[in-house]
Amino acid sequence: MVARPGVEYVGLSGVQGPLVFVRSVRNVGFREMAEIVAPDGQVRLGRVLSISEDLAVVEVFEGTVGLSASRSRVRFLGRSFEYGVSAQEVLGRVFDGLGRPLDGGPPPMSGEARDINGLPINPVARVYPQDFIQTGISAIDGTNALVRGQKLPIFSGNGLPHGRLAAQIVRQARLLEADEQFAIVFAAMGIKHEEAQFFRKDFEESGSLKSVVMFLNLADAPSIERLITPRLALTVAEHLAYREDMHVMVILTDMTNYCEALREVATSKGEVPSRKGYPGYLYSDLASIYERAGRIATARGSITQIPILTMPDDDITHPIPDLTGYITEGQIVLDRGLFQKGIHPPINILPSLSRLMADGIGAGRTREDHHNLASQLYALYARAKRVETLASIIGQEDLTAHDRLFLKFSQEFERRFIRQDPHEDRTILETLDLGWELAMIFPERDLTRVKPEQIHGYGMKKGATTSGTAAPLHQQE
């Protein structure tokens, strides 16, 4: 049972942080919406966070500043948080973290009202992800390919350019099938005003805003709002994917800010903390967001997720990246060392992984040599980094000529393959051709992960000789 809409409770038993406590309530449900009326008549939205026999804890989205325990009133609305969605009213629009327009347009009115908490997807109805999405970024497309319906997070750090990388993905991401409808839902949580302005300006100038829905929760907005923003974005994405048959990419940045807000609310409730002070249900809470990606058999559309999080102290074992890695299908890791070398995007392919890549590439999807070439580039780069470590100990002059070849490969791979202008959009064929050009620095005997016919069919086209002489690097900057 739920409370009858319009019933008011006068007075609060307490106010603590973003929470208010109401006693002697009856027939109030978990996650039920509420209106909190301040003494000056201002109405603020809230949501029931927990409920006992006679006490309801309500999280107030706009904050509790100015609320009086004796003179404030609470109305329970008898429904959960719902948002009206229609493709015509949300595409090309900018909203705040609670779905209110920031672009001067009207709020969505005619769309279908959907519960922002969503519903679990029946595992039997899921379709296995296996269609390649081209981001135009070689370090992703070539070695850690993104697949339609996948959830592939980006692990970043404070000060690293994950915002620029996210904007580049929004501008460039596309399906190889030209007849498919594609849209992007972009949700930012706890970002600064200049970051929000950067994203809006970038999307407008590139012309990509017409196919983007933006939700911006700013750093000076109440932190409790951050718990709503990703669920609001995913609700819109589900409508576009499963009602409008569109292929939707959802970018969530920064999930660390979301988790900090979750910890703040848990602390206000007096819950016993777990690792690093985060609530014990952090895993299940993150799963309730990440698992809303995928494809289902009853719709042509799909939802692909790219959550972005900043690792505190660049610690990949921190609870947020650690739990995220358990739930999602890989990770793209940004490296501070590459960033300090002036390489953008500073993607370190060695700890990066796309678990669904093998199913989304190859003949009929990208190119038949893609999987073997990616494996070969990974192996060569891993060996090159070990040689770099050895050179730092004994000096380059004591390395063999063969080992110095690996040093050259490492420099060229980082400078030409990983490094990419923020506005450079490479096709998957350009990425693969560049990969072959770099691999053919080595003699054929070193290329053990590609087939001989692939070496002669693709590698030799890049100017290498069968004698093992290094191919000329004719694209020097």
C-alpha positions in Angstrom: 0.0 0.0 0.0 1.1 3.6 -0.6 0.0 6.8 1.0 -2.9 8.7 -0.5 -1.5 11.6 -2.6 -2.0 15.0 -0.9 -1.9 13.8 2.7 0.4 16.2 4.6 2.5 15.6 7.7 3.2 18.8 9.7 6.6 19.0 11.3 9.8 17.1 11.0 11.4 14.9 13.7 14.8 15.9 12.5 17.0 17.2 9.7 20.5 15.8 9.1 22.5 16.7 6.0 20.4 16.0 2.9 17.9 14.0 4.9 14.7 14.8 6.8 13.0 12.4 9.3 9.2 12.2 9.6 7.5 10.2 12.4 4.1 8.6 12.7 3.7 8.0 9.0 1.4 5.3 7.7 1.2 3.5 4.3 4.4 5.0 2.9 6.5 3.0 0.4 10.2 2.7 -0.3 11.4 5.1 -3.0 8.1 6.9 -2.9 8.2 10.6 -4.0 7.5 13.3 -1.5 7.1 17.1 -1.6 8.7 19.0 1.3 7.2 22.5 1.8 9.5 24.9 3.5 8.2 27.7 5.9 8.4 30.2 3.0 6.2 28.0 0.9 8.9 26.7 -1.4 8.3 23.2 -2.5 11.2 20.7 -2.8 11.2 17.2 -4.2 12.3 14.3 -2.1 12.3 10.5 -2.1 11.8 8.0 0.7 15.2 6.4 1.4 14.1 4.0 4.1 11.0 3.2 6.1 10.3 1.6 9.5 7.1 1.1 11.4 6.5 4.8 12.0 9.6 6.6 10.7 10.3 7.7 7.1 13.7 8.9 6.0 13.4 11.3 3.0 16.3 12.4 0.9 15.7 16.0 -0.3 17.1 16.7 -3.8 17.4 20.4 -3.5 19.0 20.3 -0.1 17.7 21.0 3.4 19.0 24.5 4.0 16.1 26.7 5.3 13.9 23.9 6.5 12.4 24.2 9.9 11.7 21.1 11.9 8.5 22.6 13.4 7.1 24.6 10.5 7.9 22.4 7.5 5.4 20.0 5.9 5.8 16.8 4.0 3.4 15.4 1.4 3.9 11.8 0.2 2.7 11.4 -3.4 2.0 7.7 -3.7 4.3 7.1 -6.7 8.0 6.7 -7.5 10.1 9.1 -9.5 8.8 9.1 -13.0 10.0 11.0 -16.1 8.1 11.6 -19.3 10.1 10.6 -22.3 9.7 11.1 -26.1 12.4 11.2 -28.7 11.1 14.4 -30.2 11.2 16.3 -26.9 14.6 15.1 -25.5 17.0 14.7 -28.5 19.2 17.8 -28.9 18.2 19.1 -25.4 20.1 19.9 -22.2 18.6 19.2 -18.8 19.8 19.4 -15.2 20.4 16.4 -12.9 16.7 16.1 -12.1 15.5 16.4 -15.8 14.6 20.1 -15.7 15.4 22.0 -18.9 18.6 24.1 -19.0 18.3 25.2 -22.6 15.3 27.5 -22.2 12.9 25.0 -23.8 9.8 23.4 -22.3 10.0 20.3 -20.1 9.0 17.0 -21.8 5.2 16.8 -21.4 3.8 14.4 -24.0 6.1 11.4 -23.5 5.5 8.1 -21.7 6.0 8.4 -18.0 8.6 5.9 -16.9 9.9 4.9 -13.5 13.6 6.0 -13.4 14.5 2.9 -11.4 13.8 0.7 -14.4 13.1 -3.0 -14.4 15.5 -5.9 -14.4 16.1 -7.3 -17.9 15.1 -11.0 -18.2 18.4 -12.8 -18.9 16.6 -15.0 -21.4 15.6 -11.9 -23.4 19.1 -10.6 -23.7 20.9 -10.8 -27.1 24.6 -11.4 -27.0 26.6 -8.2 -28.0 28.6 -8.7 -31.1 28.4 -5.6 -33.4 31.4 -3.3 -33.6 31.0 0.5 -32.7 33.7 2.7 -34.3 34.9 5.5 -32.0 37.5 6.8 -34.4 40.2 6.3 -31.7 42.9 3.8 -32.6 43.8 2.8 -29.1 40.1 1.7 -28.6 39.1 0.5 -32.0 42.3 -1.3 -32.8 43.1 -3.1 -29.5 40.1 -2.7 -27.1 37.2 -2.5 -29.5 33.7 -1.4 -28.2 30.8 -3.7 -29.0 27.1 -2.6 -29.3 25.4 -3.5 -26.0 28.6 -3.6 -24.0 29.4 -1.8 -20.8 33.1 -0.6 -21.1 34.2 1.9 -18.4 37.1 4.3 -18.6 39.4 4.4 -15.6 41.0 7.8 -15.3 42.6 9.9 -12.6 42.4 13.5 -11.3 43.8 15.9 -13.9 43.8 13.4 -16.8 41.8 14.4 -19.9 38.9 12.0 -19.6 36.5 14.9 -20.4 38.2 15.5 -23.8 38.2 11.8 -24.5 34.4 11.6 -23.7 33.7 14.6 -26.0 35.7 13.0 -28.8 33.8 9.7 -28.4 30.5 11.7 -28.6 31.6 13.5 -31.8 33.0 10.4 -33.5 31.1 7.3 -32.4 29.1 5.7 -35.1 27.8 2.3 -36.4 29.3 0.9 -39.5 25.7 0.2 -40.8 24.7 3.6 -42.2 20.9 2.8 -42.0 20.8 2.4 -38.2 19.6 5.2 -35.9 22.2 6.2 -33.4 21.9 8.5 -30.3 24.0 9.5 -27.3 22.8 10.1 -23.8 25.4 12.1 -21.9 25.1 12.4 -18.1 27.6 14.4 -16.0 27.6 14.2 -12.2 29.4 16.7 -10.0 31.2 18.6 -12.7 32.4 22.2 -12.6 30.7 25.0 -14.5 33.6 25.3 -17.0 33.4 21.6 -17.7 29.7 21.7 -18.4 30.2 24.7 -20.7 33.0 22.8 -22.5 30.7 19.9 -23.2 27.8 22.0 -24.4 30.0 24.2 -26.6 31.8 21.2 -28.1 28.6 19.3 -28.9 27.0 22.4 -30.4 30.0 23.4 -32.6 30.5 19.9 -33.9 26.9 19.5 -34.8 26.5 16.3 -32.7 24.1 17.9 -30.2 21.1 17.2 -32.4 21.5 13.5 -31.6 22.6 14.0 -27.9 20.5 14.2 -24.7 22.5 15.9 -22.0 21.9 15.8 -18.2 24.2 18.1 -16.2 24.5 17.8 -12.5 26.9 20.6 -11.4 29.3 20.5 -8.5 27.4 23.2 -6.6 24.1 21.3 -6.9 23.0 19.2 -3.9 25.0 16.0 -3.9 21.8 14.0 -3.4 20.8 14.9 -7.0 23.7 12.9 -8.3 21.9 9.7 -7.2 19.1 10.5 -9.6 21.0 11.7 -12.6 22.4 8.4 -14.0 19.0 6.7 -13.5 17.3 9.5 -15.3 19.7 9.2 -18.2 19.3 5.5 -18.4 15.5 5.8 -18.4 15.7 8.1 -21.4 18.1 5.6 -23.1 15.8 2.7 -22.5 12.9 4.5 -24.1 15.0 5.5 -27.2 16.4 1.9 -27.5 13.4 -0.2 -26.7 10.5 2.0 -27.8 12.1 4.0 -30.7 14.5 1.2 -31.9 17.6 3.4 -31.7 21.1 2.3 -30.8 22.1 4.4 -27.8 25.4 5.1 -26.2 25.3 6.3 -22.6 28.3 8.1 -21.2 28.3 8.6 -17.4 30.9 10.9 -15.9 32.1 10.9 -13.2 30.9 7.7 -11.4 33.3 8.6 -8.5 31.2 11.6 -7.7 28.1 9.4 -7.7 29.7 7.0 -5.2 30.8 9.9 -3.0 27.2 11.1 -2.9 26.1 7.6 -2.0 28.6 7.5 0.8 27.5 10.9 2.1 23.8 9.7 2.2 24.8 6.4 3.9 26.8 8.3 6.5 23.9 10.7 7.2 21.6 7.6 7.8 24.1 6.2 10.3 24.8 3.1 8.4 27.8 0.9 9.2 30.5 1.7 6.6 32.4 -0.9 4.6 35.7 -0.5 2.6 37.0 3.1 2.6 33.8 4.3 4.2 31.5 3.3 1.4 28.2 1.5 2.1 28.3 -2.3 2.0 25.7 -2.3 -0.8 28.0 -0.2 -3.2 28.4 -3.3 -5.5 24.7 -3.9 -5.9 24.0 -0.2 -6.3 26.5 0.1 -9.1 25.1 -3.1 -10.7 21.7 -1.5 -10.7 23.1 1.1 -13.1 25.6 -0.8 -15.2 23.3 -3.8 -15.8 20.8 -1.5 -17.6 23.0 -1.8 -20.7 22.5 -4.5 -23.4 20.3 -5.7 -26.2 17.0 -7.5 -25.9 15.3 -9.8 -28.4 12.0 -7.8 -28.5 13.6 -4.6 -29.8 16.0 -3.6 -32.6 17.7 -1.0 -30.4 20.5 -1.4 -27.9 22.2 0.4 -25.0 25.9 0.7 -24.8 27.5 2.1 -21.6 30.7 4.0 -21.1 31.0 4.9 -17.4 33.9 7.2 -16.6 35.4 7.2 -13.2 38.5 8.9 -11.6 40.5 6.5 -9.5 41.4 8.1 -6.1 45.3 8.4 -6.0 45.4 6.5 -9.3 44.6 3.3 -7.3 43.0 0.7 -9.6 42.3 -1.4 -6.5 40.1 1.3 -4.9 36.6 0.0 -4.2 35.0 2.1 -7.1 37.2 0.8 -10.0 37.5 -2.6 -8.3 33.8 -3.2 -8.1 33.2 -1.6 -11.5 35.6 -4.0 -13.0 33.7 -7.0 -11.6 30.4 -5.8 -13.1 31.4 -4.5 -16.5 33.1 -6.2 -19.5 36.6 -4.7 -19.4 38.1 -1.3 -18.9 40.0 1.5 -20.7 42.8 2.7 -18.5 44.3 6.2 -18.8 47.9 6.5 -17.8 49.5 9.5 -16.1 53.0 8.6 -17.6 51.7 8.8 -21.1 49.9 12.0 -20.3 53.1 13.6 -19.0 54.7 12.6 -22.4 52.1 14.8 -24.1 50.2 11.8 -25.6 46.5 12.2 -26.1 44.5 10.2 -25.4 46.8 8.7 -22.8 45.3 5.2 -23.1 47.6 2.4 -21.7 46.6 -0.6 -23.7 48.4 -3.1 -21.4 46.0 -3.0 -18.4 43.1 -2.1 -20.7 40.7 -4.9 -21.8 37.5 -5.4 -23.8 36.2 -8.8 -23.0 33.7 -8.8 -25.8 36.1 -7.5 -28.5 36.7 -10.9 -30.1 32.9 -11.3 -30.8 32.6 -7.9 -32.5 35.5 -7.9 -34.9 36.8 -10.0 -37.8 35.5 -10.9 -41.2 32.1 -9.3 -42.0 32.4 -6.9 -39.0 35.7 -5.1 -39.3 38.4 -7.0 -41.2 39.6 -10.6 -41.0 43.1 -9.7 -39.7 41.8 -7.5 -36.9 42.0 -10.0 -34.0 45.4 -11.4 -34.9 46.9 -7.9 -35.5 45.6 -6.6 -32.2 47.1 -9.6 -30.4 50.4 -9.0 -32.2 50.6 -5.3 -31.4 49.8 -6.0 -27.7 52.6 -8.6 -27.5 55.1 -6.4 -29.2 54.3 -3.4 -27.0 54.4 -5.5 -23.8 57.9 -6.8 -24.8 58.9 -3.3 -25.6 58.0 -2.0 -22.1 60.1 -4.8 -20.6 63.0 -3.8 -22.8 62.5 -0.2 -21.6 62.8 -1.3 -18.0 66.0 -3.2 -18.9 67.4 -0.2 -20.7 66.8 2.0 -17.6 69.0 -0.4 -15.6 71.9 -1.3 -18.0 71.7 1.5 -20.5 70.7 1.5 -24.1 74.2 1.0 -25.4 74.4 -2.5 -23.9 71.2 -3.6 -25.6 71.3 -5.9 -28.6 70.2 -4.5 -32.0 67.1 -6.6 -31.7 66.2 -5.1 -28.4 66.8 -1.6 -29.7 64.2 -2.4 -32.4 61.7 -2.8 -29.6 62.6 0.5 -28.1 62.0 2.1 -31.5 58.6 0.3 -31.8 57.5 1.6 -28.4 58.3 5.2 -29.3 56.6 5.0 -32.6 53.6 3.1 -31.3 52.9 5.7 -28.6 53.6 8.6 -30.9 51.6 7.5 -33.9 49.1 4.8 -32.9 48.1 5.8 -29.4 48.6 9.6 -29.8 45.8 11.2 -31.8 44.5 14.7 -32.2 41.2 15.3 -30.3 39.6 16.1 -33.6 41.2 13.3 -35.7 38.7 10.6 -36.6 40.3 7.4 -38.0 38.3 4.7 -39.7 38.9 1.2 -38.5 40.7 0.4 -41.8 43.0 3.4 -41.2 43.7 2.1 -37.7 44.5 -1.4 -38.9 46.7 -0.2 -41.7 48.7 2.0 -39.3 49.0 -1.0 -37.0 50.5 -3.1 -39.8 52.9 -0.3 -40.7 54.2 -0.3 -37.2 54.3 -4.1 -36.8 56.4 -4.4 -40.0 59.3 -2.6 -38.3 60.1 -6.2 -37.1 61.3 -9.1 -39.2 58.7 -11.6 -40.1 60.0 -14.2 -37.6 58.9 -11.9 -34.8 55.4 -11.7 -36.0 54.2 -14.9 -34.4 50.6 -14.0 -33.7 49.5 -13.2 -37.3 49.2 -15.6 -40.2 51.8 -15.6 -43.0 49.1 -14.8 -45.5 48.0 -11.8 -43.5 51.6 -10.5 -43.4 51.9 -10.8 -47.1 48.3 -9.6 -47.8 48.3 -6.6 -45.4 51.7 -6.1 -44.0 53.7 -6.1 -47.2 51.4 -3.4 -48.6 52.9 -1.1 -46.0 56.4 -1.3 -47.6 58.2 -4.0 -45.6 60.5 -6.5 -47.1 60.6 -10.3 -46.6 64.2 -10.1 -45.5 63.2 -8.5 -42.2 64.5 -5.1 -43.0 62.5 -2.4 -41.1 60.0 -0.6 -43.2 60.5 3.1 -43.7 58.5 5.2 -41.2 57.3 7.7 -43.8 54.7 9.4 -41.6 57.0 11.1 -39.2 55.7 14.2 -37.6 
